[in-house]
Amino acid sequence: MYSEKALIHGGDIYTHRDLKPGQKLLDFSANLNPLGMPESVKQAAISAISASEAYPDPLCRELREAISKEEGIPAGQIVCGNGAADLLYRLVWAVKPEKGLVLAPTFAEYELALQNAGAETEIFPLSPEKGFAPDEAVLDAVKPGVSIVFFCNPNNPTGITAGREYLCRLAEKCREAGALLVIDECFLSFVEKGAEKSMVPALSRFENLLILKAFTKLYAMAGLRLGFLLCGSEKLAGEIAASGQAWSVSTPAQAAGIAALSEREYAAKTREYVRENRAFLHKTLEEAGAQVFPSEANYLFFRWRDGHLPEELLKHGILIRSCKNYHSLDETYYRIAVRTAEENRAFAAALRQIAGQKG
């Protein structure tokens, strides 16, 4: 039986869409591009509807070639899927790891995918005293017996990044331990000079390295579902591709992805917009009394004085992400997305009112 209690991610606009007649729900719980889906991407998906009477290309040939040109990785080392989460599950089903190492707090699907495959999960808690930043202790935790390590860069929910030198050392530790390293770069396109922190150039050095990316966040394509995995090993890429259903990516999603890769200025425009509006939200939160952690991504992680903020904001038609279901966090931790300037001002007004009421 389905239960709303089982929903563990942001973006659930459906439960609260009838909150008040005529009231527009502002969703700060899902970290999507505030500029929305590019028009070229929308039109590509719409145009592909007419071709959807046939099955989609199960190998995503044209899409993988486009990704190959963009990333500089052979198409044979690329696996496309129905969003990044789909690829996580296909990966663990393919490799059947005995034990996975997952940092905390971080994206929940790493652990859920491991559990689904019957693997043991070792949770490594990041230190709140160090701002939840990864350090040498993470490297020391990679020991023989660990089959796979998941690392989110920038991390979700904190927005903290790690540099390439650190991640290469982590990849080497994983190789020595006989473990795969999965770097989740789904939010790295929002980070200033994020390309300098990407591990894509290291794929030629580490066959045990996999990099997870998605069109979902940057191109606001959450409803279309499209992600891809870059693999250091072509053999492993083939095994992962064979572990899922044959038609995991719809024809409209494939067309939208190809169109998105032609949007050359969109990412830079987005980063500038996010930087300005993230600073506004950071200042707003601090002035209201929140403890705000430094973020490089399109979301902010903060601590509030109590666990009632979601209910208070919902009265204003604003949905945020409670982080109480993350390992190592309690009900006083929250995450909000950087939205449009207008939406951010509405959030600020609501938060000031709440802070004043509680003052």
C-alpha positions in Angstrom: 0.0 0.0 0.0 1.3 3.4 -0.9 1.8 5.9 1.9 2.6 9.6 1.9 4.8 8.9 4.9 7.2 7.0 2.6 8.0 10.2 0.6 11.5 11.1 1.6 12.5 13.7 -1.0 11.6 17.3 -1.8 9.4 18.3 -4.7 6.1 16.8 -3.4 3.9 19.6 -4.6 1.0 17.2 -5.0 0.2 16.6 -1.3 -0.3 20.4 -0.6 -1.5 21.7 -4.0 -5.0 22.3 -2.6 -3.7 24.1 0.5 -5.8 27.2 0.0 -8.2 28.0 -2.9 -6.4 30.2 -5.3 -3.1 30.1 -3.4 0.0 29.3 -5.5 2.4 26.9 -3.7 6.0 28.0 -3.9 8.3 25.0 -3.9 11.6 25.6 -2.2 12.0 21.9 -1.5 13.3 20.8 -4.9 16.6 22.1 -6.2 15.8 22.9 -9.8 17.0 25.7 -12.0 15.0 28.8 -11.1 15.2 29.9 -14.7 13.1 26.9 -15.7 13.4 24.7 -18.7 15.0 26.3 -21.8 12.4 26.9 -24.6 14.5 24.8 -27.0 14.3 21.9 -24.7 10.6 22.2 -24.3 10.1 22.3 -28.0 12.3 19.3 -28.6 10.3 17.3 -26.2 7.0 18.4 -27.7 8.2 17.7 -31.3 9.3 14.2 -30.2 5.7 13.3 -29.2 4.9 12.5 -32.8 7.7 9.9 -32.8 6.5 8.3 -29.6 4.2 5.8 -31.3 7.3 3.7 -31.7 9.5 2.4 -28.9 12.4 4.7 -28.0 15.9 3.8 -28.9 16.9 1.4 -26.1 20.6 2.3 -26.6 20.1 6.0 -26.6 22.6 6.1 -29.5 22.1 9.7 -30.6 21.9 11.0 -27.1 25.0 9.1 -26.0 27.0 10.5 -29.0 25.9 14.0 -28.0 27.0 13.4 -24.4 30.3 11.9 -25.7 31.1 15.1 -27.6 30.2 17.3 -24.7 32.1 15.3 -22.0 35.0 14.0 -24.1 34.2 10.4 -23.1 33.7 7.5 -25.5 30.0 6.7 -26.0 30.7 3.1 -25.0 31.5 4.4 -21.5 28.2 6.2 -21.1 24.9 4.8 -19.8 21.7 6.8 -19.9 18.8 6.3 -17.6 15.4 7.4 -16.3 17.0 10.0 -14.0 20.0 9.7 -11.8 18.2 7.6 -9.2 17.4 5.0 -11.8 21.1 4.7 -12.6 22.0 4.2 -9.0 19.8 1.2 -8.7 20.9 -0.2 -12.0 24.5 0.2 -10.9 24.2 -1.7 -7.6 22.1 -4.4 -9.3 24.9 -4.8 -11.8 27.9 -5.0 -9.5 26.1 -6.5 -6.5 28.4 -5.0 -3.8 28.7 -6.6 -0.5 29.3 -3.4 1.4 28.9 0.3 0.6 30.3 3.4 2.3 28.0 6.4 2.4 28.7 9.7 4.1 26.1 11.4 6.3 24.3 13.6 5.7 23.9 13.0 2.0 21.4 11.9 -0.7 19.3 9.1 0.6 19.1 7.0 -2.6 22.7 5.8 -2.2 21.8 3.9 0.9 18.3 2.8 -0.4 19.9 1.4 -3.6 22.4 -0.6 -1.5 19.6 -1.9 0.7 17.6 -2.8 -2.3 20.5 -5.0 -3.6 21.0 -6.6 -0.2 24.3 -4.9 0.5 25.6 -3.8 3.9 25.8 -0.1 4.3 28.5 1.7 6.4 27.4 5.2 7.4 30.3 7.7 7.9 29.1 10.7 9.8 30.5 14.1 8.8 31.3 16.4 11.7 28.9 19.4 12.3 31.8 21.1 14.1 33.7 21.1 10.8 30.6 22.3 8.9 30.0 18.8 7.6 33.0 19.1 5.3 34.8 15.9 4.2 38.3 15.5 5.5 41.1 12.9 5.8 39.0 10.7 8.0 36.8 9.9 5.0 39.9 8.6 3.1 40.9 6.5 6.1 37.4 4.9 6.2 38.0 3.3 2.8 39.4 -0.1 3.7 39.4 -3.6 2.2 35.9 -5.0 2.5 34.2 -1.9 1.2 32.9 -2.6 -2.3 31.6 0.8 -3.4 31.9 4.4 -2.1 29.3 7.1 -2.9 30.4 10.7 -2.8 28.1 13.7 -3.6 30.0 16.7 -5.0 28.6 19.2 -4.1 27.0 17.4 -1.3 23.2 17.3 -0.8 22.0 18.9 1.5 25.0 20.9 2.5 26.2 22.4 -0.9 29.8 21.8 0.1 32.3 20.8 -2.7 35.6 18.8 -2.7 38.4 19.6 -5.0 39.8 17.2 -7.7 43.1 16.6 -5.9 41.2 15.3 -2.8 38.8 13.2 -5.0 41.7 11.7 -6.9 43.2 10.6 -3.6 39.9 9.1 -2.7 39.7 7.3 -6.0 43.2 5.9 -5.4 42.2 4.7 -1.9 39.2 3.0 -3.4 41.3 1.3 -6.1 43.7 0.0 -3.4 40.8 -1.3 -1.5 39.2 -2.9 -4.5 36.2 -0.6 -4.4 34.3 1.4 -7.0 34.0 5.2 -6.4 30.8 6.9 -7.5 31.0 10.7 -7.7 27.6 12.3 -8.0 28.0 15.6 -9.9 24.4 16.3 -10.5 24.6 19.8 -9.0 28.2 20.7 -10.0 27.0 22.7 -13.0 25.6 25.3 -10.5 29.0 25.8 -8.9 31.3 28.6 -9.9 34.4 27.0 -11.7 32.7 23.6 -11.1 34.5 22.2 -14.1 37.8 22.5 -12.2 36.4 20.2 -9.5 34.8 17.7 -11.9 36.3 14.2 -12.0 35.6 13.6 -15.6 39.2 14.2 -16.6 40.2 11.5 -14.1 38.1 8.8 -15.8 41.0 7.8 -18.0 43.1 7.1 -14.9 40.7 5.2 -12.8 38.7 2.2 -14.2 37.0 2.0 -10.8 35.5 5.6 -11.1 31.9 6.4 -12.1 30.4 9.8 -12.4 26.7 10.4 -12.1 25.1 13.4 -13.9 21.6 14.5 -14.7 19.7 16.9 -16.9 17.1 17.1 -14.2 18.6 20.0 -12.1 20.3 22.3 -14.5 17.7 22.2 -17.2 14.7 21.9 -14.9 13.6 18.6 -16.5 12.6 16.7 -13.4 9.3 15.5 -14.9 11.0 14.2 -18.0 13.5 12.1 -16.1 17.0 11.9 -17.7 20.4 11.1 -16.2 23.6 9.6 -17.4 26.6 7.7 -15.9 30.1 8.1 -17.1 32.2 5.0 -16.4 36.0 4.5 -16.3 35.4 1.0 -17.6 33.5 0.3 -20.9 32.9 -3.3 -19.7 31.2 -2.1 -16.5 29.2 0.4 -18.5 27.8 -2.5 -20.6 27.0 -4.5 -17.5 25.1 -1.5 -16.0 23.2 -0.8 -19.2 22.2 -4.5 -19.3 20.9 -4.5 -15.7 17.9 -2.3 -16.3 14.8 -2.3 -18.5 15.3 -2.0 -22.3 13.4 1.3 -22.8 14.4 3.3 -19.7 14.6 6.7 -21.5 11.5 7.9 -23.4 11.7 9.4 -26.9 10.8 13.0 -25.6 13.4 12.7 -22.9 16.1 11.7 -25.3 15.2 14.6 -27.7 15.2 17.0 -24.8 18.6 15.9 -23.6 20.1 16.4 -27.1 18.6 19.9 -27.3 19.8 20.8 -23.8 23.4 20.0 -24.8 23.2 22.7 -27.4 22.4 25.4 -24.8 25.8 26.9 -24.6 25.1 30.0 -22.5 22.4 28.6 -20.2 24.7 27.2 -17.5 26.7 30.4 -17.1 23.6 32.5 -17.0 22.2 30.2 -14.4 25.3 30.4 -12.2 25.2 34.1 -12.1 21.5 34.2 -11.2 21.9 31.6 -8.5 25.0 33.3 -7.0 23.1 36.6 -6.6 19.9 35.1 -5.2 21.7 32.7 -3.0 23.5 35.6 -1.3 20.1 37.3 -0.8 18.6 34.2 0.9 21.7 33.6 3.0 21.5 37.1 4.4 17.7 36.8 4.9 18.2 33.5 6.9 21.0 34.9 9.0 19.0 38.1 9.8 16.1 35.9 10.9 18.4 34.0 13.4 19.2 30.9 11.4 22.6 29.2 11.4 23.4 29.1 7.7 26.1 26.8 6.3 28.2 28.0 3.3 26.9 26.5 0.1 28.3 26.6 -3.5 25.2 25.0 -5.0 21.7 26.2 -5.9 20.4 25.5 -2.4 21.1 26.5 1.2 21.4 24.3 4.3 20.6 25.9 7.6 19.6 25.3 11.2 16.5 26.9 12.8 15.6 27.2 16.4 12.8 24.6 16.3 11.3 21.9 14.1 8.1 23.8 13.2 9.4 25.9 10.4 7.8 23.8 7.5 4.4 24.0 9.1 4.8 27.8 9.7 5.9 28.4 6.1 3.2 26.2 4.7 0.7 28.7 6.1 2.2 31.2 3.6 2.1 28.7 0.8 5.8 27.9 0.9 7.2 24.3 0.8 10.7 23.6 2.2 12.8 20.5 2.8 13.0 19.2 6.3 16.3 17.3 6.8 15.2 15.4 9.8 15.3 12.1 7.9 19.0 12.5 6.9 21.5 10.5 9.0 23.1 12.7 11.7 20.5 15.5 11.5 17.4 16.3 13.5 14.3 18.3 12.9 16.0 21.6 13.3 18.0 21.3 10.0 16.5 22.4 6.7 17.3 23.0 3.1 15.9 25.5 0.7 16.4 25.9 -3.1 17.4 29.1 -4.7 14.3 30.2 -6.6 13.4 33.2 -8.7 13.9 36.7 -7.3 10.2 37.2 -6.8 9.8 33.8 -5.0 12.8 34.5 -2.9 11.4 37.8 -1.8 8.1 36.1 -0.8 10.1 33.6 1.2 12.0 36.4 2.9 8.7 38.2 3.8 7.2 35.0 5.3 10.3 34.2 7.3 10.5 37.7 8.7 6.9 37.5 9.8 7.5 34.1 11.4 10.7 35.3 13.2 8.8 38.3 14.5 5.9 36.2 15.7 8.3 33.9 17.5 10.6 36.8 18.5 
